[in-house]
Amino acid sequence: MAGQLIARGRTAEVYAWETDKVVKVYFPDFSAEFAAYEAKVATVAQESGVPCPRFYEQVEFEGRPGLVYERIQGVPMSQLVFKGPWRSPSLAKRMAALHLQMHQPSIEADLPNQREKYTRRIEASDILPAALKTRLLEAYAKIPDESRLCHGDFHPENILSNAGEDLAIDWVDVSLGHPLADVARTTILLKGMAATVPIPPVRWLVNWFHDHYLRAYFATGGDQTTYRAFLPIVAAARLAEGIPELQGFLLKQAEAVYQA
């Protein structure tokens, strides 16, 4: 039996469920098949060993599909960053450690292919000139495939934190692919926020947090040349999401492929 409303987002509401669980109940516009896909993704993430809330089952609640998860006592890492900016370096290191852990195992699962997803978004863009599309796809073709679990939307808002523990949430943009494309995606997400936020101290804080995250991710190795090669590709793919305030920033990032 569902209890108190805990949160409401773009796609669903979250209610207390039994004593130590929550149920994510989708709004009427979302089908049971949509919920079943998230259930599959949650199962793959859980089986990979990456810290994330435990998934239990898919249910129906008042005619709407719902997913039952473990209830975690925590807050989004973004809240910790903005409430205590001086903790940003240590929080950024924790975020990098979680991302590294996610990227370690090679995965075999029925999940979207990262290359196909980004290629499709670039090809479908009405904003990118044809010559730029060609250059981006030529650059992409030079980067080999990998089969790692890539979150696709990894930033502090999608990390649930409590006393020293961090769990990745909101896996709807997951894919199998190259981990450094996933790191580049995080860079584009955070740098895009910094580029468009109208408050200078917040802009500075986001950039500072990102720099510490990136430094920590590559502290033990990693091919930074490949990471940089992914930045224009990932930026170009994000244009397909249709966010007007980011268009100028993303187009400039995509055009950097000409300097590669």
Buried (B, 14 or more C-beta within 10 A) or exposed (E): EBEEEBEEEEBBBBBBBEEEBBBBBBEEEBEBEBBEBBBBBBEBBBEBEBBBBEBBEBBEBEEBBBBBBBBBEBEBBBEBBBEEBEBBBEBBBBBBBBBBBBBEBEBEBEBBBBBEBBBBBBEEBEEBEEEBBEBBBEBBEEBEEBBBBBBBBBBBBBBBBEEEEBBBBBBEBBBBBBBBBBBBBBBBBBBBBBBEBEEEEBBEBBBBBBBBBBEBBBEEEBEEEBBBBBBBBBBBBBBBEEEEEBEEBBBEBBBEBEEB
